[in-house]
Amino acid sequence: MPSALPTAPAPVVIAIDPHKASWTAVAVDNRLQPLAAIRVEVNRDGYRQLRRFAGRWSRAVWAVEGATGLGAALTGRLSADGVDVIDVPAKLARRVRLLSTGHGRKTDQADALSVGIAAHTATRLNTAVIDEAVAALRCLTEHRDDLVRTRTQTINRLHALLAQLLPAGLPRGLTADTAAAALRRIRPRAVLARTLRQVAVELLSEMRRLDRRIAAATATLSAAVAASGTTLTDLHGIGDVVAAKILARAGAVGRFRSESAFASYCGVAPIEVSSGDVQRHRLSRAGDRQLRAACHGHGPDQTNDPGPGLLPAQTSRRQDPQRSHALPEETPCRCRLPHHDPRHGDLSAADALMA
């Protein structure tokens, strides 16, 4: 489990605002005042300049905004050198900047200063830990999603062309074999029709190529899920692809304080949206939306699940459960963290969803 930031503030925090091509660092003392700043390029020389800059303060602590995201490159280099990095969420740094003087003006140096102030004042910041297995799963899932998205665009374009070549087009659920059979029956003579058929044939070839790439990516993803040893796939309705997305987005479950924190992170925890006597709820729009999409509609044994039903307040108003859903924005997704027994060791994200 990641270690928390020490309760006693460090004399100086080296706060980093990472970007794709640059790192901006500001040294912030325990009075929340900037001592010095530097901006370097993202390369080996820039990293050496940062280390020399931080070497001016012997007890300095490093804090990086999005240490496992945009700042992962710097975090990895520092970790390899035995330097711990405090992970400051981007939302926290943004709140600090908006509440500070200067009307919330956004500059790289102001962002880095906000990171340093957050590292000094926040009570529950963790040391960044980059899990290579989780990062590899995330890379594989994003690659497969890109391929699927491209295939969807290709097949939509193919549908549009076939609708011009055939009187009624083709039904939904178009496959490469169905499109090929339809194109073999089309022998146009007009220039426009021949052009449409030629483009459709090229799209069909691209669709077959994407199908092969998606199948290869899925096989690689399935092998990675099997190698992780997760039991998440034992749940009804969750296959290798969904399990990989959940593991890649959730990471180690030990970083969540409770099941409520995990539900809030997923964006599946209902929040109150009324101030009267009758309480109404809806799902929060915050949280990891991609993780919520992976969990969306997947739960243990959906076959006997009657649905979300009505909340107690709605039941008291005698609403019809067949016409009104308690959570109209989402289908039921109940992700609960089990009570952790220290004798069983650390839990994985898959075990967290098994409850």
Beta strands, then each sheet from edge to edge (+ up, - down):
strand 1: 12-18
strand 2: 22-29
strand 3: 34-41
strand 4: 61-65
strand 5: 85-88
strand 6: 270-272
strand 7: 281-283
sheet 1: 3+ 2- 1+ 4+ 5+
sheet 2: 6+ 7-
end
